[in-house]
Amino acid sequence: MIKFNTLVLDQYGNSGRISKCFDDFSACAMSARTMTGEEWLAAQEIPFSAEQLEEVWYSVELEVGGSIWSPESSLTLL
């Protein structure tokens, strides 16, 4: 089960800890400060499916610094 501070691996192989949980991607997009949610999606190297946008999304604080957003299906528990 994914919860606050859980250690996870993202689809690019980066590890980090869960810092926030969102009901779906639209909730993440509302917290964006420098671009719209649509701009962020367009910039992704590996596109997300429509189904993934409806999943629970997480903010992950990466061990190497920085943070990412990711749907639950793109995270692996460590």
Stockholm file with secondary structure:
# STOCKHOLM 1.0

chainA/1-78         MIKFNTLVLDQYGNSGRISKCFDDFSACAMSARTMTGEEWLAAQEIPFSAEQLEEVWYSVELEVGGSIWSPESSLTLL
#=GR chainA/1-78 SS CCCTTCEEECTTSCEEEEEEEESSHHHHHTTCSSSCHHHHHHTCSSCCCHHHHHSCEEEEEETTSSEEEEEGGGCEEC
#=GC SS_cons        CCCTTCEEECTTSCEEEEEEEESSHHHHHTTCSSSCHHHHHHTCSSCCCHHHHHSCEEEEEETTSSEEEEEGGGCEEC
//
